[in-house]
């Protein structure tokens, strides 16, 4: 991990990884780890291997609602200005069909590529077969939605659950509901890849975004071998939600 992160810091203008004297802590009743940066500064990002979590005597905060073994954990914390309010942010998160436009730096292929090739709602008895996206009004506490993503590993289904939703704060939980494989090699069993997104208003147009993720029991050694991939994915999705500038344009200007 320590060999990968310096290169990532060159390729992606993200915040420095956090020191090892603390471990993942979401913004529930205590100060978050990693800590939130100042407004519109690069986000802070961190990844912890299972051994580092044990060394820190870490256990997941109750508000994450995670149980079982955590093989790897990561988090990103950002503070940004956004004028369209909570509805605008939830519209962006629910626009699965736009995920293919999110630029993601592939650490293994050394190229920019789409975060997904295709994504959308899974058709159900209560949805139209042509519906692809969620809208802000769909984010009702207690509701859960199935959606899919297609990438080079194939098609994976996920469940997005709305835990909280108000004008000032929203909490969304996501986990894979199908196994994830790559070239016939197992990466994650069902429910082994989980994340929780916290969105909170801190001023008239000022927002904080915190995403915690983990690879749990059922994550293969292959899935744990490249922590840089988690850093890049967390950063790519944060940039999209916060409407940050396309990093490819900055790379061209160097």
N, C-alpha and C positions, 0 to 999 in steps of 0.2 A: 504493500500500500504506500509506504513512504517513498518508493521509487516512482510510483505513478503520479502522485499528487503534484510534485513540482512541474511536470509537463502539463498537467491539466490547468494549472494556474497561468501558464503562458497562453494556452489555447483558448481558455474561457476566463473572462474577467470576473471571477467569483471571489467571495470572501475567503480568507485564510482558514484552513481547517482548525478546529478548536483544540486546545491542549488536552492532554490525557487526564487532567485532574478532575474532570467531570464527565458525565455521560448523558446521553439523550434525556431531555426533560421537556415535555410540551408546556405551552403557556396556559396552564390550568390554574392552580392555586399558588404556584411558585414561579420565580424567574426562569425563563426558557434557557435551555442549553441545546444548540448554540444560541447566543444572545442576539437580539435584534439589532441590526446596524441602524445608523441614522437614515433619514428619509432619502430615497433614491441613490443610496450607496450600494455597492455590490452586495448581494446576499451572503450570509455566513452559511457555510456548509460543513458537515462533519460526517464521518463514517467510523463505526467501531466494530471490530471483529469480536467474536464471542469471548476470546481470552481477555480482551481489554474490558469488556463488560463485567466479567467475573472479577477482574482485578479491582474495578471500581465499586464492587458490591452492588451492582445495579439491578434493579427490578423495574418493570414497566409501571408508569404511573397509572392509577386506577382509571383515569379518564380515557386512556388508550383502549382499555378493555381487551388487552392482549393476555393470553394464557399460554402456557407451555414454553418450550425452549426457544430462545432467540439466538440464532446462529450469527447474524449480522444485523446491525441497526444503522440507520442513517437519518439525517434531518437537514432541512434547509430553513433559514429564517430570513425574511426580507421585509423591508418597510418601503412603501411606494405611494406615489400620488396617483389617484384614479378618480375621475369626475363622475362616472356613470353609476356610482353607488353599488349597493349589494346586488341589485338586480343585474347590473352590467357584468359583475364578476361571475355570478352564477350562470348567466347566459354563456359566458366564455367556457366555463368548466363543462357545461352541458352540451356544448357544440362539438360532439364527438366527430362529426364529419369533417371538422377543421383540423383535427389532430394530425392529419397527413401533411399539413403545412408547417408543423412545428419543426424547426431545424435542430438536429441532434448530432453531436460530434461522436462518431463511432470510434471508441478507443482501440478496438481491434483492427478495424479497416482503415483507420486514419483518413476518414473522409466525412464530410457533412452529408447526412441523409435524413429522410423524414423520420420522425419519432415513430409513426406507424404508416403502413401503406394504405390502410383502410380502417375505419372504425364507425360504429353506429349502435343504436339500440337493437337489442334482440327482440324480434317480433313476438308479441304475446297476445293473449285473448283480449286485452284491454288497450292495445295499441294498433295503429294502422301499419300494414306491412311496409308502407312508404315512409313512415316516421324514422328519422335518423338521429334526431337530437332532442335534448331536454331544454326546456325554457325555465326562466327563473321561477315562474308560478308552479312548476312541477316539484320544486324543492320544498316539500312539506315534511316536517318532522315525523319520523317513523316510517316514511315510505322508502322502498328499496327498488332499484332498477337494475336490470341485466343489460349489459352492453358487451360488445366484442371489439377486439383489436386484431388486426392482421399485420404481421411483420415477417422478417426473414425466418423467424422460428415457427411461423404458422399462425393459426387462428386460436386466440385465447378468449375465453369469456370471463367477465368480471361482474361483481355486484357492487353497486354504489348505494350506500345507506345514508339517509339524511338523519343525523342525530340531533342537530340543533339548526334552527334557521330563524333569524330575526333581522331587523334592519341594521343592527350593529354587529352581530356575530353569527357565524355559521360553522358547523362542524360536520364533516363528511368522512365516512369510512369506506374504504375500497379494499376488496380482496379478490384474488383469482378463484373462480369457481370451476375451472377446468385445469388439468395439468398443463405444464409448459415444457416443451421439448425442443431441442435444436438438433437437426440432422440425426434424429432417432435417439439422441442422448437426453436423458431426463435432466431438467433444470429445477422445476418446482412441482411438488404435488399440489393438488387442490388445497386452497386456503393457506399455502405456505408463504405467499407474498402478500403482505398487508401494508396499508398505509392509512393515515388519518390526516386530513387537512383542516387547519384552523384558520379562519378568516375573521379579522376583528377591526372595526373602525377605531382609529385613534385621533381623528380630527375631521373637519368638514370634508376634505378630499384625501385624507391620509389613512392608509390601511397597513395592517400587519398580516403577513402570510407565513404560516409555519406548517411544514409537511414533515411528519414522522413516518418512517417506513422500516419494515424489518423483513428479513428472510428467516422464517421459523423452521421448526422441525419439518422435514420433507424437502428442504433445499439441498441440492446436491453439492458436492465439493466443487464441481465445475461452476455452479452458480455463485459460489462464494469466492472464487479465485480472482475476480476482477472488480475490486471495489470502485475503481475509476468509472465503471459503467453506471453505478448507482449515483455517483456524484453528477455525472453528465445528464442523466435522466431527470434527477431532481431539479437541476438548474434549467434544463430545457423547458420543463413544464411551468416552473416559476416564471420564467421570462414570458411565456405565452399568457398566463393568467394576468400578470401585471402589465402586459402590453409594453414590454421593454424592447429597445431597438434590436433589430436582427443582428446577431453576432457575426454573421458572414460578411456584412457590409463593413464592420470594423476591421475584420481580418484583411479585407481587400485594401484598406487604407494604410496598412503597415508597410 
